[in-house]
Amino acid sequence: MRLPILALVLALTGCTSALQNCETAAQAEFNTVSALILETRQNIERGYAIERTSDTSIGVQFCIADQIGGNFGVQFCNETVVEETETLIPIDPAAEQRKLATLEARLDVLRPVMERELAACRAEFGT
């Protein structure tokens, strides 16, 4: 059982090149901070933040089953239910502005680091 799973994992790993893996790693923190900047700007524009949560539960329902040989029957089936909720959170606009300034400063520091790492990826793995 382990061998087929290992073969599948190795096959899927081969779907991305070493260059792509290197570039993804080089851009990870920069992309995260960029996303946080976008979210903070949206919060400031709206005047509130949105917190998204997902609740997962397992339910049971009846299913019509097609049995081998053409027999039909009713059986219990598990059903995964994911309920997503959004909660509006009040913000302190001044604190959000400070947070935005901090994130933008961090992005300015990360940009040259990311560019150096991307250049190193291209030098090592080719373009």
Protein Blocks (a to p, Z undefined) as FASTA:
>chain_A
ZZmmmmmmmmmmmmpcfklmmmmmmmmmmmmmmmmmmmmmmmmmnopacddddddddddd
ddddddehhiacdddddddddddddddddddfklmmmmmmmmmmmmmmmmmmmmmmmmmm
mmmnoZZ
